[in-house]
Amino acid sequence: MVNFVGAGCGAKDLITVRGMHLLEQADVIIYAGSLVNPELLEYAKNDCRVYNSAEMDLNQVIEVMEEAEKKGLMTVRLHTGDPCVYGAIREQMDRLDALNIDYEYCPGVSSFCGAAAALKAEYTLPDVSQTVIITRMEGRTPVPDREKIRSLAAHGATMVIFLSTGMLKKLQEELMAGGYEADCPAAIVYKASWPDEKVFRCSVSRLYDTAAENNIRKTALIVVGKFLGNDYALSKLYDENFETEFRKKSDSKQKVEK
């Protein structure tokens, strides 16, 4: 059995309990060494075989899984954050399907969630934004024309941008060309939840300069949107005049009076 496990966004204790138990039981661990916190390997058994996939290609990763399967060993494929976002797991699962190797998928805490925690922010504020766009700048991996930053920026929604710290000059140009005002709030979150986490708030037009001034070149998320401002409407969910299946309008006043 192969278990794909989301390592969480950085901190050792932000892996799920299930993910931790799988690491403890693993006979083989293949981890994304360029991004996963190596402290997570402390959960592994003493005789567990550990491979760093940053030094491997896809064929080598599958070969290790296949060899472990032949020996009746359990493999954990440890990906950063939650591997459903830029995790390149589909190609691995397809190869395992072709080899008739069973696998399971244990989700993790994505770095976009870790970034919100670092910012102490809520991405979806009433009257501000009810949509979160997770995307990236085009680099060596192409982006469909309809998903270019400029096109997505036209929505004015909350945007979380992965894998783009090295292209901030172009990124801020595309964001503004698409519709974000130059003074729209933005932030750079470096290594969310790690011991060396850093948060830099700025405006869209200052993204490049802010990163340069603070020597941030990689391992950071860019977040953009007015959710970082101070103006928003209160949620209807907790409005005393808003009825739900569990609470009637009068309940709040009755409880206070009691």
ZAZAGU-65216 format. One record per residue (C-alpha): residue number from 1; residue in one letter; x, y, z. Coordinates in pm, whole numbers, always signed. Layout:
N
+-----+---------+--------+--------+--------+
| num | residuo |     c1 |     c2 |     c3 |
+-----+---------+--------+--------+--------+
| NUM |       a |      X |      Y |      Z |
...
+-----+---------+--------+--------+--------+
***
This chain:
258
+-----+---------+--------+--------+--------+
| num | residuo |     c1 |     c2 |     c3 |
+-----+---------+--------+--------+--------+
|   1 |       m |     +0 |     +0 |     +0 |
|   2 |       v |   +114 |   +353 |    -82 |
|   3 |       n |    -23 |   +642 |   +127 |
|   4 |       f |     -6 |   +993 |    -16 |
|   5 |       v |    +10 |  +1221 |   +288 |
|   6 |       g |    -22 |  +1597 |   +309 |
|   7 |       a |   +254 |  +1716 |   +541 |
|   8 |       g |    +78 |  +2040 |   +630 |
|   9 |       c |   +208 |  +2390 |   +571 |
|  10 |       g |   +526 |  +2365 |   +777 |
|  11 |       a |   +504 |  +2324 |  +1153 |
|  12 |       k |   +561 |  +1965 |  +1266 |
|  13 |       d |   +240 |  +1958 |  +1470 |
|  14 |       l |    +21 |  +2083 |  +1184 |
|  15 |       i |    +17 |  +1744 |  +1015 |
|  16 |       t |   -312 |  +1561 |  +1069 |
|  17 |       v |   -330 |  +1291 |  +1337 |
|  18 |       r |   -393 |  +1035 |  +1062 |
|  19 |       g |    -92 |  +1157 |   +869 |
|  20 |       m |   +126 |  +1133 |  +1180 |
|  21 |       h |    +14 |   +775 |  +1244 |
|  22 |       l |    +90 |   +680 |   +884 |
|  23 |       l |   +441 |   +821 |   +918 |
|  24 |       e |   +489 |   +620 |  +1237 |
|  25 |       q |   +384 |   +300 |  +1059 |
|  26 |       a |   +571 |   +357 |   +732 |
|  27 |       d |   +844 |   +120 |   +617 |
|  28 |       v |   +941 |   +360 |   +338 |
|  29 |       i |   +901 |   +738 |   +323 |
|  30 |       i |   +951 |   +942 |     +8 |
|  31 |       y |   +933 |  +1308 |   +105 |
|  32 |       a |   +952 |  +1635 |    -88 |
|  33 |       g |  +1279 |  +1747 |    +66 |
|  34 |       s |  +1283 |  +2093 |    -88 |
|  35 |       l |   +959 |  +2192 |    +87 |
|  36 |       v |   +860 |  +1950 |   +365 |
|  37 |       n |   +978 |  +2026 |   +718 |
|  38 |       p |  +1242 |  +1758 |   +795 |
|  39 |       e |  +1123 |  +1751 |  +1157 |
|  40 |       l |   +831 |  +1541 |  +1035 |
|  41 |       l |  +1074 |  +1257 |   +975 |
|  42 |       e |  +1114 |  +1231 |  +1352 |
|  43 |       y |   +783 |  +1041 |  +1349 |
|  44 |       a |   +942 |   +764 |  +1140 |
|  45 |       k |  +1055 |   +426 |  +1275 |
|  46 |       n |  +1429 |   +377 |  +1326 |
|  47 |       d |  +1447 |   +123 |  +1045 |
|  48 |       c |  +1232 |   +321 |   +801 |
|  49 |       r |  +1397 |   +386 |   +466 |
|  50 |       v |  +1378 |   +754 |   +372 |
|  51 |       y |  +1414 |   +901 |    +22 |
|  52 |       n |  +1429 |  +1268 |    -77 |
|  53 |       s |  +1221 |  +1316 |   -391 |
|  54 |       a |  +1387 |  +1652 |   -459 |
|  55 |       e |  +1676 |  +1444 |   -591 |
|  56 |       m |  +1458 |  +1199 |   -787 |
|  57 |       d |  +1258 |  +1197 |  -1109 |
|  58 |       l |   +913 |  +1040 |  -1150 |
|  59 |       n |  +1049 |   +705 |  -1269 |
|  60 |       q |  +1278 |   +680 |   -967 |
|  61 |       v |   +993 |   +761 |   -728 |
|  62 |       i |   +772 |   +491 |   -882 |
|  63 |       e |  +1057 |   +239 |   -877 |
|  64 |       v |  +1096 |   +284 |   -502 |
|  65 |       m |   +721 |   +239 |   -452 |
|  66 |       e |   +711 |    -68 |   -674 |
|  67 |       e |  +1007 |   -230 |   -499 |
|  68 |       a |   +852 |   -165 |   -157 |
|  69 |       e |   +523 |   -314 |   -274 |
|  70 |       k |   +697 |   -633 |   -390 |
|  71 |       k |   +839 |   -672 |    -39 |
|  72 |       g |   +505 |   -610 |   +130 |
|  73 |       l |   +616 |   -278 |   +276 |
|  74 |       m |   +402 |    +29 |   +341 |
|  75 |       t |   +513 |   +349 |   +169 |
|  76 |       v |   +427 |   +706 |   +263 |
|  77 |       r |   +464 |   +963 |    -13 |
|  78 |       l |   +491 |  +1284 |   +188 |
|  79 |       h |   +397 |  +1601 |     +4 |
|  80 |       t |   +400 |  +1958 |   +126 |
|  81 |       g |    +74 |  +2122 |   +236 |
|  82 |       d |   -212 |  +1935 |    +75 |
|  83 |       p |    -97 |  +1764 |   -245 |
|  84 |       c |   -419 |  +1850 |   -429 |
|  85 |       v |   -268 |  +2195 |   -491 |
|  86 |       y |    +39 |  +2183 |   -719 |
|  87 |       g |   +133 |  +1845 |   -574 |
|  88 |       a |   +185 |  +1652 |   -900 |
|  89 |       i |    +14 |  +1347 |   -749 |
|  90 |       r |   -217 |  +1260 |  -1039 |
|  91 |       e |    +75 |  +1138 |  -1251 |
|  92 |       q |   +195 |   +921 |   -964 |
|  93 |       m |   -150 |   +773 |   -898 |
|  94 |       d |   -196 |   +695 |  -1268 |
|  95 |       r |   +133 |   +505 |  -1270 |
|  96 |       l |    +30 |   +312 |   -959 |
|  97 |       d |   -305 |   +227 |  -1123 |
|  98 |       a |   -116 |    +85 |  -1421 |
|  99 |       l |    +93 |   -128 |  -1184 |
| 100 |       n |   -214 |   -241 |   -985 |
| 101 |       i |    -68 |    -94 |   -666 |
| 102 |       d |   -325 |    +20 |   -411 |
| 103 |       y |   -299 |   +367 |   -261 |
| 104 |       e |   -483 |   +602 |    -26 |
| 105 |       y |   -474 |   +980 |    +10 |
| 106 |       c |   -455 |  +1156 |   +347 |
| 107 |       p |   -522 |  +1532 |   +312 |
| 108 |       g |   -315 |  +1801 |   +481 |
| 109 |       v |   -331 |  +2167 |   +578 |
| 110 |       s |   -250 |  +2369 |   +266 |
| 111 |       s |    -11 |  +2660 |   +286 |
| 112 |       f |   -290 |  +2893 |   +172 |
| 113 |       c |   -462 |  +2809 |   +502 |
| 114 |       g |   -134 |  +2859 |   +687 |
| 115 |       a |    -96 |  +3199 |   +523 |
| 116 |       a |   -441 |  +3308 |   +641 |
| 117 |       a |   -349 |  +3202 |   +994 |
| 118 |       a |    -22 |  +3396 |   +975 |
| 119 |       l |   -214 |  +3703 |   +860 |
| 120 |       k |   -492 |  +3648 |  +1116 |
| 121 |       a |   -725 |  +3701 |   +823 |
| 122 |       e |  -1048 |  +3567 |   +676 |
| 123 |       y |  -1043 |  +3531 |   +299 |
| 124 |       t |  -1423 |  +3547 |   +259 |
| 125 |       l |  -1569 |  +3860 |   +413 |
| 126 |       p |  -1931 |  +3969 |   +349 |
| 127 |       d |  -1957 |  +4260 |   +105 |
| 128 |       v |  -1585 |  +4221 |    +21 |
| 129 |       s |  -1520 |  +3883 |   -137 |
| 130 |       q |  -1692 |  +3546 |   -132 |
| 131 |       t |  -1449 |  +3381 |   -370 |
| 132 |       v |  -1089 |  +3266 |   -329 |
| 133 |       i |   -883 |  +3217 |   -644 |
| 134 |       i |   -581 |  +2990 |   -605 |
| 135 |       t |   -345 |  +3032 |   -896 |
| 136 |       r |    +12 |  +3089 |  -1010 |
| 137 |       m |   +214 |  +3290 |  -1258 |
| 138 |       e |   +316 |  +3117 |  -1578 |
| 139 |       g |   +673 |  +2990 |  -1563 |
| 140 |       r |   +816 |  +2669 |  -1700 |
| 141 |       t |   +470 |  +2522 |  -1641 |
| 142 |       p |   +228 |  +2694 |  -1882 |
| 143 |       v |   -104 |  +2842 |  -1773 |
| 144 |       p |   -414 |  +2828 |  -1999 |
| 145 |       d |   -494 |  +3165 |  -2158 |
| 146 |       r |   -828 |  +3190 |  -1977 |
| 147 |       e |   -644 |  +3149 |  -1643 |
| 148 |       k |   -380 |  +3418 |  -1685 |
| 149 |       i |   -335 |  +3645 |  -1383 |
| 150 |       r |   -468 |  +3943 |  -1580 |
| 151 |       s |   -793 |  +3762 |  -1659 |
| 152 |       l |   -845 |  +3635 |  -1304 |
| 153 |       a |   -769 |  +3976 |  -1154 |
| 154 |       a |  -1075 |  +4118 |  -1331 |
| 155 |       h |  -1296 |  +3944 |  -1072 |
| 156 |       g |  -1152 |  +4150 |   -786 |
| 157 |       a |  -1181 |  +3843 |   -562 |
| 158 |       t |   -939 |  +3726 |   -296 |
| 159 |       m |   -638 |  +3581 |   -473 |
| 160 |       v |   -374 |  +3345 |   -336 |
| 161 |       i |    -78 |  +3309 |   -569 |
| 162 |       f |   +162 |  +3016 |   -544 |
| 163 |       l |   +502 |  +2960 |   -703 |
| 164 |       s |   +545 |  +3318 |   -819 |
| 165 |       t |   +781 |  +3493 |   -575 |
| 166 |       g |  +1057 |  +3507 |   -834 |
| 167 |       m |   +829 |  +3687 |  -1081 |
| 168 |       l |   +687 |  +3964 |   -865 |
| 169 |       k |   +765 |  +4251 |  -1101 |
| 170 |       k |   +559 |  +4092 |  -1375 |
| 171 |       l |   +299 |  +3968 |  -1128 |
| 172 |       q |   +216 |  +4313 |   -991 |
| 173 |       e |   +195 |  +4451 |  -1345 |
| 174 |       e |    -52 |  +4180 |  -1444 |
| 175 |       l |   -259 |  +4224 |  -1128 |
| 176 |       m |   -300 |  +4598 |  -1190 |
| 177 |       a |   -359 |  +4551 |  -1563 |
| 178 |       g |   -637 |  +4309 |  -1473 |
| 179 |       g |   -818 |  +4546 |  -1239 |
| 180 |       y |   -665 |  +4561 |   -891 |
| 181 |       e |   -592 |  +4920 |   -789 |
| 182 |       a |   -229 |  +5005 |   -718 |
| 183 |       d |   -313 |  +5062 |   -352 |
| 184 |       c |   -513 |  +4739 |   -314 |
| 185 |       p |   -392 |  +4556 |     +0 |
| 186 |       a |   -155 |  +4266 |    -51 |
| 187 |       a |    +83 |  +4057 |   +154 |
| 188 |       i |   +382 |  +3828 |   +119 |
| 189 |       v |   +380 |  +3532 |   +358 |
| 190 |       y |   +713 |  +3356 |   +382 |
| 191 |       k |   +716 |  +2997 |   +515 |
| 192 |       a |   +380 |  +3010 |   +694 |
| 193 |       s |   +387 |  +2827 |  +1030 |
| 194 |       w |   +762 |  +2755 |  +1016 |
| 195 |       p |   +984 |  +2891 |  +1298 |
| 196 |       d |  +1123 |  +3151 |  +1056 |
| 197 |       e |   +781 |  +3261 |   +926 |
| 198 |       k |   +768 |  +3620 |   +804 |
| 199 |       v |   +471 |  +3834 |   +701 |
| 200 |       f |   +502 |  +4152 |   +498 |
| 201 |       r |   +193 |  +4363 |   +429 |
| 202 |       c |   +203 |  +4607 |   +140 |
| 203 |       s |     +2 |  +4720 |   -161 |
| 204 |       v |    -15 |  +4550 |   -500 |
| 205 |       s |   +216 |  +4813 |   -649 |
| 206 |       r |   +474 |  +4745 |   -377 |
| 207 |       l |   +497 |  +4366 |   -401 |
| 208 |       y |   +825 |  +4356 |   -590 |
| 209 |       d |   +994 |  +4624 |   -380 |
| 210 |       t |   +874 |  +4469 |    -54 |
| 211 |       a |  +1019 |  +4130 |   -146 |
| 212 |       a |  +1346 |  +4285 |   -263 |
| 213 |       e |  +1383 |  +4495 |    +52 |
| 214 |       n |  +1336 |  +4187 |   +268 |
| 215 |       n |  +1536 |  +3943 |    +56 |
| 216 |       i |  +1239 |  +3715 |    -15 |
| 217 |       r |  +1304 |  +3511 |   -328 |
| 218 |       k |  +1113 |  +3184 |   -281 |
| 219 |       t |   +895 |  +2975 |    -45 |
| 220 |       a |   +638 |  +3252 |    -10 |
| 221 |       l |   +273 |  +3297 |    -96 |
| 222 |       i |   +133 |  +3619 |   -237 |
| 223 |       v |   -215 |  +3716 |   -123 |
| 224 |       v |   -414 |  +4000 |   -273 |
| 225 |       g |   -751 |  +4151 |   -199 |
| 226 |       k |   -958 |  +4391 |     +3 |
| 227 |       f |  -1014 |  +4123 |   +267 |
| 228 |       l |   -688 |  +4260 |   +408 |
| 229 |       g |   -857 |  +4595 |   +469 |
| 230 |       n |  -1085 |  +4701 |   +752 |
| 231 |       d |  -1421 |  +4748 |   +578 |
| 232 |       y |  -1666 |  +4458 |   +569 |
| 233 |       a |  -2022 |  +4364 |   +668 |
| 234 |       l |  -2107 |  +4145 |   +964 |
| 235 |       s |  -2204 |  +3786 |   +895 |
| 236 |       k |  -2574 |  +3705 |   +870 |
| 237 |       l |  -2508 |  +3375 |  +1043 |
| 238 |       y |  -2479 |  +3536 |  +1387 |
| 239 |       d |  -2717 |  +3826 |  +1331 |
| 240 |       e |  -2981 |  +3823 |  +1607 |
| 241 |       n |  -3248 |  +3892 |  +1345 |
| 242 |       f |  -3140 |  +3607 |  +1118 |
| 243 |       e |  -3316 |  +3276 |  +1168 |
| 244 |       t |  -3151 |  +2940 |  +1111 |
| 245 |       e |  -3258 |  +2579 |  +1155 |
| 246 |       f |  -3107 |  +2590 |  +1505 |
| 247 |       r |  -3184 |  +2945 |  +1621 |
| 248 |       k |  -3496 |  +3159 |  +1599 |
| 249 |       k |  -3497 |  +3538 |  +1612 |
| 250 |       s |  -3617 |  +3553 |  +1971 |
| 251 |       d |  -3368 |  +3302 |  +2115 |
| 252 |       s |  -3085 |  +3550 |  +2156 |
| 253 |       k |  -3287 |  +3805 |  +2355 |
| 254 |       q |  -3451 |  +3537 |  +2568 |
| 255 |       k |  -3115 |  +3389 |  +2667 |
| 256 |       v |  -2974 |  +3732 |  +2752 |
| 257 |       e |  -3279 |  +3811 |  +2968 |
| 258 |       k |  -3243 |  +3480 |  +3151 |
+-----+---------+--------+--------+--------+
***
